[in-house]
Amino acid sequence: MTLSEIRKQIDACDEQIIRLLNERADHVHEVGPGERAEGRDLCAGAGGAGLRSLAAKAREMQSRLPEQSIRRDYREIFSASLALEKDLTHPRISGGGDEYAPGGAVAVRDLREIRGAGDDCGCFDAVARGQADYGVVPSEKLDRGR
């Protein structure tokens, strides 16, 4: 098989992946109202158990991709699917440290809700727990380790 033929096969795979991701998003959208009506957490399937299950399926299928890649990629897929179900026109923002500090969450004051998280870890924790849609920390804090 020529290199050109292999590239065409890769392109066909990419198109199929996009089609399947869209189909998956449609199913997530369909199940969302029922999950909310039953009081279920829309993130429940995206947790550790869901990722372990997918990693196990990948092992069964003898995937060439490492387990950490499967988990990372599905975290992104789960996140993108969940974002479709949330009203992010007015997201909840968690700000690390003093929200009035230069570079803090004050920059996003016009959005629906801003919560001071106490510190940067608290900010990211609020996002991980679903208490905030986004976390904002001053960029100068992120550069400290360099």
BAMARTOR-69761 format. One record per atom (N, C-alpha, C): residue number from 1; chain; atom name; x, y, z. Coordinates in steps of 0.2 Angstrom, whole numbers, plus 2048, in hexadecimal, padded with zeros to 3 digits. Example, Ala and Ser with C-alpha at 12.3 -4.5 7.8 and 13.67 -1.06 7.14 Angstrom:
! BAMARTOR-69761
{rec 1 A N {842 7E4 827}}
{rec 1 A CA {83E 7EA 827}}
{rec 1 A C {842 7F0 827}}
{rec 2 A N {840 7F5 823}}
{rec 2 A CA {844 7FB 824}}
{rec 2 A C {840 800 827}}
//
This chain:
! BAMARTOR-69761
{rec 1 A N {804 7FA 800}}
{rec 1 A CA {800 800 800}}
{rec 1 A C {804 806 800}}
{rec 2 A N {803 80B 7FC}}
{rec 2 A CA {807 811 7FC}}
{rec 2 A C {805 816 801}}
{rec 3 A N {80A 81B 802}}
{rec 3 A CA {809 820 808}}
{rec 3 A C {802 824 807}}
{rec 4 A N {801 825 801}}
{rec 4 A CA {7FB 829 7FF}}
{rec 4 A C {7F5 825 801}}
{rec 5 A N {7F5 81F 7FF}}
{rec 5 A CA {7EF 81A 801}}
{rec 5 A C {7EE 81A 808}}
{rec 6 A N {7F4 819 80C}}
{rec 6 A CA {7F3 819 813}}
{rec 6 A C {7F0 820 816}}
{rec 7 A N {7F3 825 813}}
{rec 7 A CA {7F0 82C 816}}
{rec 7 A C {7E8 82C 814}}
{rec 8 A N {7E6 82A 80F}}
{rec 8 A CA {7DF 82A 80D}}
{rec 8 A C {7DB 826 812}}
{rec 9 A N {7DE 820 814}}
{rec 9 A CA {7DB 81C 819}}
{rec 9 A C {7DA 81F 820}}
{rec 10 A N {7E0 823 822}}
{rec 10 A CA {7E0 827 828}}
{rec 10 A C {7DA 82C 828}}
{rec 11 A N {7DA 830 822}}
{rec 11 A CA {7D5 835 821}}
{rec 11 A C {7CE 832 822}}
{rec 12 A N {7CD 82C 81F}}
{rec 12 A CA {7C6 829 820}}
{rec 12 A C {7C5 827 827}}
{rec 13 A N {7CA 825 82B}}
{rec 13 A CA {7C9 823 832}}
{rec 13 A C {7C7 829 836}}
{rec 14 A N {7CA 82F 834}}
{rec 14 A CA {7C9 835 837}}
{rec 14 A C {7C2 837 836}}
{rec 15 A N {7BF 837 830}}
{rec 15 A CA {7B8 838 82F}}
{rec 15 A C {7B4 834 832}}
{rec 16 A N {7B5 82E 833}}
{rec 16 A CA {7B1 829 837}}
{rec 16 A C {7B1 82B 83E}}
{rec 17 A N {7B7 82D 841}}
{rec 17 A CA {7B7 82F 848}}
{rec 17 A C {7B3 835 849}}
{rec 18 A N {7B3 83A 845}}
{rec 18 A CA {7AF 840 846}}
{rec 18 A C {7A8 83E 845}}
{rec 19 A N {7A6 83A 840}}
{rec 19 A CA {79F 837 840}}
{rec 19 A C {79C 834 846}}
{rec 20 A N {7A1 830 849}}
{rec 20 A CA {79F 82C 84F}}
{rec 20 A C {79F 831 855}}
{rec 21 A N {7A3 836 856}}
{rec 21 A CA {7A3 83A 85B}}
{rec 21 A C {79D 83F 85B}}
{rec 22 A N {79B 840 855}}
{rec 22 A CA {794 844 854}}
{rec 22 A C {78E 840 856}}
{rec 23 A N {78E 839 854}}
{rec 23 A CA {789 835 856}}
{rec 23 A C {789 834 85E}}
{rec 24 A N {78F 833 861}}
{rec 24 A CA {78F 833 868}}
{rec 24 A C {78C 839 86B}}
{rec 25 A N {78E 83F 869}}
{rec 25 A CA {78B 845 86B}}
{rec 25 A C {784 846 86B}}
{rec 26 A N {781 843 865}}
{rec 26 A CA {77A 843 865}}
{rec 26 A C {777 83F 86A}}
{rec 27 A N {77A 839 86B}}
{rec 27 A CA {777 834 871}}
{rec 27 A C {777 837 877}}
{rec 28 A N {77D 83B 879}}
{rec 28 A CA {77E 83E 87F}}
{rec 28 A C {778 844 880}}
{rec 29 A N {777 847 87B}}
{rec 29 A CA {772 84C 87B}}
{rec 29 A C {76B 84A 87C}}
{rec 30 A N {76A 844 879}}
{rec 30 A CA {763 840 87A}}
{rec 30 A C {762 83E 881}}
{rec 31 A N {768 83C 884}}
{rec 31 A CA {767 839 88B}}
{rec 31 A C {767 83E 890}}
{rec 32 A N {76A 844 88F}}
{rec 32 A CA {76B 84A 894}}
{rec 32 A C {764 84C 897}}
{rec 33 A N {75F 84D 894}}
{rec 33 A CA {758 84F 897}}
{rec 33 A C {756 84A 89C}}
{rec 34 A N {756 843 89A}}
{rec 34 A CA {754 83E 89E}}
{rec 34 A C {758 83D 8A4}}
{rec 35 A N {75F 83E 8A4}}
{rec 35 A CA {763 83E 8A9}}
{rec 35 A C {762 843 8AE}}
{rec 36 A N {761 84A 8AC}}
{rec 36 A CA {75F 84F 8B0}}
{rec 36 A C {758 84E 8B3}}
{rec 37 A N {753 84C 8B0}}
{rec 37 A CA {74D 84B 8B2}}
{rec 37 A C {74D 846 8B8}}
{rec 38 A N {751 841 8B8}}
{rec 38 A CA {752 83C 8BD}}
{rec 38 A C {757 83E 8C3}}
{rec 39 A N {75A 844 8C2}}
{rec 39 A CA {75E 847 8C7}}
{rec 39 A C {765 844 8C7}}
{rec 40 A N {767 841 8C1}}
{rec 40 A CA {76D 83E 8C0}}
{rec 40 A C {772 843 8BE}}
{rec 41 A N {779 841 8C0}}
{rec 41 A CA {77E 846 8BE}}
{rec 41 A C {780 844 8B7}}
{rec 42 A N {780 849 8B3}}
{rec 42 A CA {782 848 8AC}}
{rec 42 A C {78A 846 8AB}}
{rec 43 A N {78E 847 8B1}}
{rec 43 A CA {795 846 8B0}}
{rec 43 A C {796 83E 8B3}}
{rec 44 A N {791 83B 8B5}}
{rec 44 A CA {792 834 8B8}}
{rec 44 A C {796 830 8B4}}
{rec 45 A N {794 82F 8AD}}
{rec 45 A CA {797 82A 8A9}}
{rec 45 A C {79E 82D 8A7}}
{rec 46 A N {7A0 833 8A9}}
{rec 46 A CA {7A6 835 8A7}}
{rec 46 A C {7AC 834 8AC}}
{rec 47 A N {7AA 831 8B2}}
{rec 47 A CA {7AE 830 8B7}}
{rec 47 A C {7B3 82B 8B6}}
{rec 48 A N {7B7 829 8BC}}
{rec 48 A CA {7BC 824 8BB}}
{rec 48 A C {7BA 81D 8B9}}
{rec 49 A N {7B4 81C 8BB}}
{rec 49 A CA {7B1 815 8B9}}
{rec 49 A C {7B0 815 8B2}}
{rec 50 A N {7AD 81A 8AF}}
{rec 50 A CA {7AC 81A 8A8}}
{rec 50 A C {7B3 81A 8A4}}
{rec 51 A N {7B8 81D 8A6}}
{rec 51 A CA {7BE 81D 8A3}}
{rec 51 A C {7C2 816 8A4}}
{rec 52 A N {7C1 813 8AA}}
{rec 52 A CA {7C4 80C 8AB}}
{rec 52 A C {7C0 807 8A6}}
{rec 53 A N {7BA 808 8A5}}
{rec 53 A CA {7B6 803 8A1}}
{rec 53 A C {7B9 804 89A}}
{rec 54 A N {7BA 80A 898}}
{rec 54 A CA {7BC 80B 891}}
{rec 54 A C {7C3 809 890}}
{rec 55 A N {7C7 80A 895}}
{rec 55 A CA {7CE 807 895}}
{rec 55 A C {7CE 800 894}}
{rec 56 A N {7CA 7FC 898}}
{rec 56 A CA {7C9 7F5 898}}
{rec 56 A C {7C7 7F3 891}}
{rec 57 A N {7C2 7F6 88E}}
{rec 57 A CA {7C0 7F5 887}}
{rec 57 A C {7C6 7F5 882}}
{rec 58 A N {7CA 7FA 883}}
{rec 58 A CA {7CF 7FB 87E}}
{rec 58 A C {7D4 7F6 87F}}
{rec 59 A N {7D5 7F3 885}}
{rec 59 A CA {7DA 7EE 886}}
{rec 59 A C {7D7 7E7 883}}
{rec 60 A N {7D0 7E6 884}}
{rec 60 A CA {7CD 7E0 881}}
{rec 60 A C {7CE 7E1 879}}
{rec 61 A N {7CD 7E7 876}}
{rec 61 A CA {7CE 7E7 86F}}
{rec 61 A C {7D5 7E7 86D}}
{rec 62 A N {7DA 7E7 872}}
{rec 62 A CA {7E1 7E7 870}}
{rec 62 A C {7E3 7ED 86D}}
{rec 63 A N {7E1 7F3 870}}
{rec 63 A CA {7E2 7F9 86D}}
{rec 63 A C {7EA 7FB 86D}}
{rec 64 A N {7EC 7FE 868}}
{rec 64 A CA {7F3 800 868}}
{rec 64 A C {7F5 806 86C}}
{rec 65 A N {7EF 80A 86D}}
{rec 65 A CA {7F0 810 871}}
{rec 65 A C {7F1 80E 879}}
{rec 66 A N {7F5 812 87C}}
{rec 66 A CA {7F6 811 883}}
{rec 66 A C {7F0 813 887}}
{rec 67 A N {7EF 80F 88D}}
{rec 67 A CA {7E9 811 891}}
{rec 67 A C {7E8 818 893}}
{rec 68 A N {7EE 81B 894}}
{rec 68 A CA {7EE 822 896}}
{rec 68 A C {7EB 827 891}}
{rec 69 A N {7ED 825 88B}}
{rec 69 A CA {7EA 828 885}}
{rec 69 A C {7E3 828 884}}
{rec 70 A N {7E0 821 885}}
{rec 70 A CA {7D9 820 885}}
{rec 70 A C {7D5 824 88A}}
{rec 71 A N {7D8 824 890}}
{rec 71 A CA {7D5 828 895}}
{rec 71 A C {7D5 830 894}}
{rec 72 A N {7DB 832 892}}
{rec 72 A CA {7DB 839 890}}
{rec 72 A C {7D6 83B 88B}}
{rec 73 A N {7D6 837 885}}
{rec 73 A CA {7D2 839 880}}
{rec 73 A C {7CB 839 881}}
{rec 74 A N {7C9 834 885}}
{rec 74 A CA {7C2 834 887}}
{rec 74 A C {7C0 839 88D}}
{rec 75 A N {7C4 83B 891}}
{rec 75 A CA {7C3 841 895}}
{rec 75 A C {7C1 847 891}}
{rec 76 A N {7C4 848 88B}}
{rec 76 A CA {7C3 84D 887}}
{rec 76 A C {7BC 84C 883}}
{rec 77 A N {7BB 846 881}}
{rec 77 A CA {7B4 845 87E}}
{rec 77 A C {7AF 846 883}}
{rec 78 A N {7AF 843 889}}
{rec 78 A CA {7AA 844 88E}}
{rec 78 A C {7A9 84C 88F}}
{rec 79 A N {7AF 84F 890}}
{rec 79 A CA {7AE 857 891}}
{rec 79 A C {7AB 85A 88C}}
{rec 80 A N {7AC 859 886}}
{rec 80 A CA {7A9 85C 880}}
{rec 80 A C {7A2 85A 880}}
{rec 81 A N {7A0 854 881}}
{rec 81 A CA {799 852 881}}
{rec 81 A C {795 855 887}}
{rec 82 A N {798 856 88D}}
{rec 82 A CA {795 859 892}}
{rec 82 A C {794 861 891}}
{rec 83 A N {799 864 88E}}
{rec 83 A CA {798 86B 88C}}
{rec 83 A C {792 86C 887}}
{rec 84 A N {790 867 883}}
{rec 84 A CA {78A 868 87F}}
{rec 84 A C {784 868 883}}
{rec 85 A N {784 865 889}}
{rec 85 A CA {77E 865 88D}}
{rec 85 A C {77D 86A 892}}
{rec 86 A N {783 86E 893}}
{rec 86 A CA {782 874 898}}
{rec 86 A C {781 87A 894}}
{rec 87 A N {77E 87F 897}}
{rec 87 A CA {77D 886 895}}
{rec 87 A C {783 88A 897}}
{rec 88 A N {788 88A 892}}
{rec 88 A CA {78E 88E 894}}
{rec 88 A C {78E 895 891}}
{rec 89 A N {788 898 88F}}
{rec 89 A CA {787 89F 88D}}
{rec 89 A C {789 8A3 893}}
{rec 90 A N {788 8A1 899}}
{rec 90 A CA {789 8A4 8A0}}
{rec 90 A C {78C 89F 8A4}}
{rec 91 A N {793 89E 8A3}}
{rec 91 A CA {796 898 8A7}}
{rec 91 A C {797 89B 8AE}}
{rec 92 A N {798 896 8B3}}
{rec 92 A CA {79A 897 8B9}}
{rec 92 A C {7A2 897 8B9}}
{rec 93 A N {7A5 89C 8BC}}
{rec 93 A CA {7AC 89D 8BC}}
{rec 93 A C {7AF 89C 8C3}}
{rec 94 A N {7B4 898 8C4}}
{rec 94 A CA {7B7 898 8CB}}
{rec 94 A C {7BE 89B 8CA}}
{rec 95 A N {7BF 8A0 8CF}}
{rec 95 A CA {7C6 8A4 8CE}}
{rec 95 A C {7CA 8A2 8D4}}
{rec 96 A N {7D0 8A1 8D2}}
{rec 96 A CA {7D5 89F 8D7}}
{rec 96 A C {7D8 8A5 8DB}}
{rec 97 A N {7D8 8A4 8E1}}
{rec 97 A CA {7DB 8AA 8E5}}
{rec 97 A C {7D6 8AF 8E6}}
{rec 98 A N {7D8 8B5 8E7}}
{rec 98 A CA {7D4 8BB 8E8}}
{rec 98 A C {7D1 8BD 8E1}}
{rec 99 A N {7CB 8BD 8E0}}
{rec 99 A CA {7C8 8BF 8DA}}
{rec 99 A C {7C8 8C6 8D8}}
{rec 100 A N {7CB 8CA 8DC}}
{rec 100 A CA {7CC 8D1 8DB}}
{rec 100 A C {7D3 8D3 8D9}}
{rec 101 A N {7D7 8CE 8DA}}
{rec 101 A CA {7DE 8CF 8D8}}
{rec 101 A C {7DF 8D0 8D1}}
{rec 102 A N {7E5 8D3 8CF}}
{rec 102 A CA {7E6 8D4 8C8}}
{rec 102 A C {7E7 8CD 8C5}}
{rec 103 A N {7E4 8CD 8BF}}
{rec 103 A CA {7E4 8C6 8BB}}
{rec 103 A C {7DF 8C1 8BE}}
{rec 104 A N {7DB 8C3 8C3}}
{rec 104 A CA {7D7 8BE 8C6}}
{rec 104 A C {7D0 8BE 8C2}}
{rec 105 A N {7CB 8BA 8C5}}
{rec 105 A CA {7C5 8B9 8C2}}
{rec 105 A C {7C1 8BF 8C1}}
{rec 106 A N {7C3 8C5 8C3}}
{rec 106 A CA {7BF 8CB 8C2}}
{rec 106 A C {7BF 8CD 8BB}}
{rec 107 A N {7C3 8CA 8B7}}
{rec 107 A CA {7C3 8CB 8AF}}
{rec 107 A C {7BD 8C8 8AC}}
{rec 108 A N {7B9 8C3 8B0}}
{rec 108 A CA {7B3 8C0 8AD}}
{rec 108 A C {7AD 8C2 8B1}}
{rec 109 A N {7AD 8C7 8B4}}
{rec 109 A CA {7A8 8C9 8B9}}
{rec 109 A C {7A1 8C9 8B6}}
{rec 110 A N {7A0 8CB 8AF}}
{rec 110 A CA {79A 8CB 8AC}}
{rec 110 A C {796 8C4 8AB}}
{rec 111 A N {79A 8BF 8AC}}
{rec 111 A CA {797 8B8 8AC}}
{rec 111 A C {792 8B6 8B1}}
{rec 112 A N {78F 8B1 8B1}}
{rec 112 A CA {789 8AF 8B5}}
{rec 112 A C {78C 8AF 8BD}}
{rec 113 A N {791 8AC 8BE}}
{rec 113 A CA {793 8AB 8C5}}
{rec 113 A C {79A 8AA 8C5}}
{rec 114 A N {79D 8AD 8CA}}
{rec 114 A CA {7A4 8AD 8CC}}
{rec 114 A C {7A5 8AB 8D3}}
{rec 115 A N {7A9 8A6 8D4}}
{rec 115 A CA {7AA 8A4 8DB}}
{rec 115 A C {7B2 8A4 8DC}}
{rec 116 A N {7B3 8A7 8E2}}
{rec 116 A CA {7BA 8A7 8E4}}
{rec 116 A C {7BC 8A0 8E7}}
{rec 117 A N {7C1 89D 8E5}}
{rec 117 A CA {7C2 896 8E7}}
{rec 117 A C {7C7 895 8ED}}
{rec 118 A N {7CA 89B 8EF}}
{rec 118 A CA {7CF 89B 8F4}}
{rec 118 A C {7D6 89B 8F1}}
{rec 119 A N {7D7 896 8ED}}
{rec 119 A CA {7DE 895 8EA}}
{rec 119 A C {7DD 892 8E3}}
{rec 120 A N {7E3 891 8E0}}
{rec 120 A CA {7E3 88E 8D9}}
{rec 120 A C {7E0 887 8D9}}
{rec 121 A N {7E2 883 8DE}}
{rec 121 A CA {7E0 87C 8DE}}
{rec 121 A C {7D9 87C 8E0}}
{rec 122 A N {7D6 880 8E4}}
{rec 122 A CA {7CF 880 8E5}}
{rec 122 A C {7CB 882 8DF}}
{rec 123 A N {7CE 886 8DB}}
{rec 123 A CA {7CB 888 8D4}}
{rec 123 A C {7CA 882 8D0}}
{rec 124 A N {7D0 87F 8CF}}
{rec 124 A CA {7CF 879 8CA}}
{rec 124 A C {7CB 873 8CD}}
{rec 125 A N {7CB 873 8D4}}
{rec 125 A CA {7C7 86E 8D7}}
{rec 125 A C {7BF 86F 8D6}}
{rec 126 A N {7BD 876 8D6}}
{rec 126 A CA {7B6 878 8D5}}
{rec 126 A C {7B4 876 8CE}}
{rec 127 A N {7B9 876 8C9}}
{rec 127 A CA {7B7 874 8C2}}
{rec 127 A C {7B7 86D 8C2}}
{rec 128 A N {7BB 869 8C5}}
{rec 128 A CA {7BB 862 8C5}}
{rec 128 A C {7B5 85F 8C8}}
{rec 129 A N {7B2 862 8CD}}
{rec 129 A CA {7AC 860 8D1}}
{rec 129 A C {7A6 862 8CD}}
{rec 130 A N {7A6 866 8C8}}
{rec 130 A CA {7A0 869 8C5}}
{rec 130 A C {79D 86F 8C8}}
{rec 131 A N {7A1 872 8CD}}
{rec 131 A CA {79E 878 8D0}}
{rec 131 A C {79F 87E 8CC}}
{rec 132 A N {7A4 87E 8C7}}
{rec 132 A CA {7A5 883 8C2}}
{rec 132 A C {7A6 880 8BC}}
{rec 133 A N {7A5 884 8B6}}
{rec 133 A CA {7A6 882 8B0}}
{rec 133 A C {7AD 883 8AD}}
{rec 134 A N {7B0 889 8B0}}
{rec 134 A CA {7B7 88B 8AE}}
{rec 134 A C {7BA 88D 8B4}}
{rec 135 A N {7C1 88D 8B4}}
{rec 135 A CA {7C5 88F 8BA}}
{rec 135 A C {7CA 895 8B7}}
{rec 136 A N {7CB 89A 8BB}}
{rec 136 A CA {7CF 89F 8B8}}
{rec 136 A C {7D4 8A1 8BE}}
{rec 137 A N {7DA 8A0 8BC}}
{rec 137 A CA {7E0 8A2 8C0}}
{rec 137 A C {7E4 8A7 8BD}}
{rec 138 A N {7E8 8AC 8C0}}
{rec 138 A CA {7EC 8B0 8BD}}
{rec 138 A C {7F2 8AC 8B9}}
{rec 139 A N {7F3 8AE 8B3}}
{rec 139 A CA {7F8 8AA 8AF}}
{rec 139 A C {7FF 8AB 8B3}}
{rec 140 A N {801 8B0 8B6}}
{rec 140 A CA {807 8B1 8B9}}
{rec 140 A C {808 8AB 8BF}}
{rec 141 A N {803 8A9 8C1}}
{rec 141 A CA {803 8A3 8C6}}
{rec 141 A C {805 89D 8C3}}
{rec 142 A N {803 89C 8BD}}
{rec 142 A CA {804 896 8B9}}
{rec 142 A C {80B 895 8B7}}
{rec 143 A N {80F 89B 8B6}}
{rec 143 A CA {815 89B 8B3}}
{rec 143 A C {81B 89A 8B9}}
{rec 144 A N {819 89A 8BF}}
{rec 144 A CA {81D 899 8C5}}
{rec 144 A C {823 894 8C4}}
{rec 145 A N {821 88E 8C2}}
{rec 145 A CA {825 888 8C2}}
{rec 145 A C {82A 888 8BC}}
{rec 146 A N {82A 88D 8B8}}
{rec 146 A CA {82F 88E 8B2}}
{rec 146 A C {835 892 8B4}}
//
